[in-house]
């Protein structure tokens, strides 16, 4: 009824991608996330939070598969939209910074990982406060990087 160029269709494709991702079928998840992305780009454009979500989800699949360059590409596209639409003081922006930090950490680039984790932490402190679980996750991720580097004093 709604057709292949409707945001509800894009949301359905996205939701199917989520299910395939939870099942561990990355290939099918990517297929549905990409279908969702193409509709969102056509209907909503490249400056909409739903488009950013599509980039985010595709980045997570590539991250899970160990394709870190593709993961960074998609996470950065998501971040770019979030910065433009939501600004630098939004929890969704903090999540993008955190995801990019995770990928750099998996690549062994501790300096870049710390940079992105700290950007995420600063937003979370400002928006959510020091006692929120997401803020704690940022501290945890920063601590893990310092631990990996053998800087146990900073890890504490």
C-alpha positions as CSV (number, residue, x, y, z in Angstrom):
1,X,0.0,0.0,0.0
2,X,2.7,2.5,1.0
3,X,5.2,1.4,-1.7
4,X,9.0,1.2,-1.8
5,X,9.6,4.9,-1.3
6,X,8.0,5.4,2.0
7,X,9.6,6.0,5.4
8,X,7.5,3.2,6.9
9,X,8.9,0.8,4.4
10,X,12.4,2.0,5.3
11,X,11.6,1.4,9.0
12,X,10.4,-2.1,8.2
13,X,13.6,-2.9,6.3
14,X,15.6,-1.5,9.2
15,X,13.7,-3.6,11.7
16,X,14.2,-6.7,9.6
17,X,17.9,-5.9,9.5
18,X,18.0,-5.7,13.3
19,X,16.5,-9.2,13.6
20,X,19.0,-10.6,11.1
21,X,21.8,-8.9,13.0
22,X,20.6,-10.4,16.3
23,X,20.5,-13.8,14.6
24,X,24.1,-13.3,13.5
25,X,23.3,-13.2,9.8
26,X,25.4,-10.1,8.9
27,X,24.9,-10.5,5.2
28,X,21.1,-10.3,5.4
29,X,21.3,-7.6,8.0
30,X,23.5,-5.5,5.6
31,X,21.1,-6.2,2.8
32,X,18.1,-4.8,4.7
33,X,19.9,-1.9,6.3
34,X,21.1,-0.9,2.8
35,X,17.6,-1.1,1.5
36,X,16.5,1.1,4.4
37,X,19.3,3.6,3.8
38,X,18.5,3.9,0.1
39,X,14.9,4.8,0.8
40,X,15.9,7.2,3.6
41,X,18.4,9.0,1.4
42,X,15.9,9.4,-1.4
43,X,12.9,10.4,0.8
44,X,14.6,12.1,3.8
45,X,17.9,13.2,2.4
46,X,21.4,13.1,4.0
47,X,20.6,15.4,6.8
48,X,18.0,13.4,8.8
49,X,18.4,11.4,12.0
50,X,16.8,8.3,10.5
51,X,19.4,8.4,7.7
52,X,22.1,8.7,10.5
53,X,20.6,5.6,12.2
54,X,20.9,3.6,8.9
55,X,24.6,4.6,8.6
56,X,25.0,3.7,12.3
57,X,23.4,0.2,11.9
58,X,25.5,-0.6,8.9
59,X,28.6,0.6,10.8
60,X,27.8,-1.8,13.6
61,X,27.5,-4.8,11.3
62,X,30.9,-4.0,9.7
63,X,32.3,-3.5,13.1
64,X,31.0,-6.9,14.2
65,X,32.5,-8.5,11.1
66,X,35.9,-7.0,11.7
67,X,35.8,-4.7,8.7
68,X,37.0,-1.7,10.6
69,X,37.6,0.6,7.7
70,X,34.0,0.2,6.5
71,X,32.8,0.5,10.0
72,X,34.6,3.8,10.4
73,X,33.3,5.1,7.2
74,X,29.7,4.5,8.1
75,X,30.1,5.6,11.7
76,X,31.7,8.8,10.5
77,X,28.8,9.4,8.1
78,X,26.4,8.9,11.0
79,X,28.4,11.3,13.2
80,X,28.5,14.0,10.5
81,X,24.7,14.0,10.2
82,X,24.2,14.0,14.0
83,X,26.6,16.9,14.4
84,X,24.8,18.9,11.7
85,X,21.3,18.1,12.8
86,X,21.5,17.5,16.6
87,X,24.7,19.3,17.5
88,X,27.6,18.5,19.7
89,X,25.7,18.3,22.9
90,X,23.3,15.3,22.2
91,X,23.5,11.8,23.5
92,X,23.2,10.4,20.0
93,X,26.3,12.3,19.0
94,X,28.1,10.9,22.1
95,X,27.1,7.4,21.0
96,X,28.7,8.0,17.6
97,X,31.9,9.2,19.1
98,X,31.9,6.2,21.4
99,X,31.3,3.8,18.5
100,X,34.2,5.3,16.5
101,X,36.3,5.0,19.7
102,X,35.5,1.3,19.8
103,X,36.5,0.7,16.3
104,X,39.8,2.5,16.8
105,X,40.4,0.5,19.9
106,X,39.8,-2.8,18.0
107,X,42.3,-1.5,15.4
108,X,44.9,-1.0,18.1
109,X,44.9,2.8,17.6
110,X,44.8,3.7,21.3
111,X,45.4,7.4,20.8
112,X,42.4,7.8,18.4
113,X,40.3,5.6,20.6
114,X,41.0,7.8,23.6
115,X,40.3,11.0,21.6
116,X,36.8,9.7,20.6
117,X,36.0,8.2,24.0
118,X,36.9,11.5,25.7
119,X,34.6,13.4,23.2
120,X,31.8,11.0,24.1
121,X,32.5,11.4,27.8
122,X,32.4,15.2,27.7
123,X,29.0,15.2,26.1
124,X,27.7,12.6,28.5
125,X,28.9,14.4,31.5
126,X,27.3,17.7,30.3
127,X,24.0,16.2,29.2
128,X,23.6,13.1,31.5
129,X,25.7,13.9,34.5
130,X,28.3,11.9,36.3
131,X,26.0,9.2,37.6
132,X,24.4,7.9,34.4
133,X,25.2,4.4,33.1
134,X,26.3,5.8,29.7
135,X,28.8,8.1,31.4
136,X,30.1,5.1,33.3
137,X,30.5,3.2,30.0
138,X,32.6,6.1,28.7
139,X,34.9,5.9,31.8
140,X,35.0,2.2,31.5
141,X,36.1,2.4,27.8
142,X,38.8,5.0,28.6
143,X,40.0,2.8,31.4
144,X,40.3,-0.2,29.1
145,X,42.5,1.7,26.7
146,X,44.8,2.8,29.5
147,X,44.9,-0.8,30.7
148,X,45.8,-2.0,27.2
149,X,48.6,0.5,27.1
150,X,49.9,-0.6,30.5
151,X,49.1,2.7,32.1
152,X,47.5,1.3,35.1
153,X,47.6,4.5,37.1
154,X,45.5,6.3,34.5
155,X,43.2,3.2,34.1
156,X,42.2,3.7,37.8
